[in-house]
């Protein structure tokens, strides 16, 4: 997992949880932002598709020629 993606995902989850907890103390309008940030953070943490690196075809041709 990419360290920058891990840091961003954790920060978004923490900020989202903070906003959700803050909404329980009277600022109910921020619950929407908290839910959106929490979901976005979880999606960033669980997205495994970007970790796959596709090999370049021109590099494979050079390996086969040697």
C-alpha positions as CSV (number, residue, x, y, z in Angstrom):
1,X,0.0,0.0,0.0
2,X,1.2,3.4,-0.9
3,X,2.2,5.3,2.3
4,X,0.7,8.6,1.0
5,X,-2.6,6.9,0.3
6,X,-2.6,5.4,3.8
7,X,-1.9,8.7,5.5
8,X,-4.6,10.5,3.5
9,X,-7.2,7.7,4.1
10,X,-6.5,7.7,7.9
11,X,-6.6,11.5,8.1
12,X,-10.0,11.7,6.2
13,X,-11.4,9.0,8.5
14,X,-10.3,10.8,11.6
15,X,-11.7,14.2,10.4
16,X,-14.9,12.5,9.4
17,X,-15.3,10.9,12.8
18,X,-14.5,14.2,14.5
19,X,-17.2,16.0,12.5
20,X,-19.7,13.2,13.2
21,X,-19.0,13.5,17.0
22,X,-19.2,17.3,16.7
23,X,-22.6,17.0,15.2
24,X,-23.8,15.1,18.3
25,X,-23.1,18.2,20.4
26,X,-25.4,20.5,18.5
27,X,-23.7,21.3,15.2
28,X,-26.0,18.8,13.3
29,X,-25.3,20.5,9.9
30,X,-21.7,19.1,9.8
31,X,-22.9,15.5,9.9
32,X,-23.2,15.4,6.1
33,X,-19.6,16.5,5.7
34,X,-18.5,14.0,8.3
35,X,-20.2,11.1,6.6
36,X,-18.8,12.1,3.2
37,X,-15.3,12.4,4.5
38,X,-15.5,9.1,6.4
39,X,-16.8,7.2,3.4
40,X,-14.1,8.8,1.2
41,X,-11.4,7.8,3.7
42,X,-12.6,4.2,3.8
43,X,-12.8,4.0,0.0
44,X,-9.2,5.3,-0.3
45,X,-8.0,2.8,2.3
46,X,-9.8,-0.2,0.7
47,X,-9.0,0.6,-3.0
48,X,-6.5,-2.0,-4.1
49,X,-6.8,-1.4,-7.8
50,X,-4.3,1.4,-7.9
51,X,-1.6,-0.7,-6.3
52,X,-1.3,-2.9,-9.4
53,X,1.3,-1.7,-11.7
54,X,0.9,-2.6,-15.3
55,X,4.1,-3.7,-17.1
56,X,5.0,-1.8,-20.2
57,X,5.0,-3.9,-23.4
58,X,8.1,-2.3,-24.8
59,X,10.1,-3.5,-21.8
60,X,8.9,-7.0,-22.3
61,X,10.1,-7.0,-25.9
62,X,13.6,-5.9,-24.7
63,X,13.7,-8.7,-22.2
64,X,12.7,-11.3,-24.8
65,X,15.3,-10.1,-27.3
66,X,18.3,-10.5,-24.9
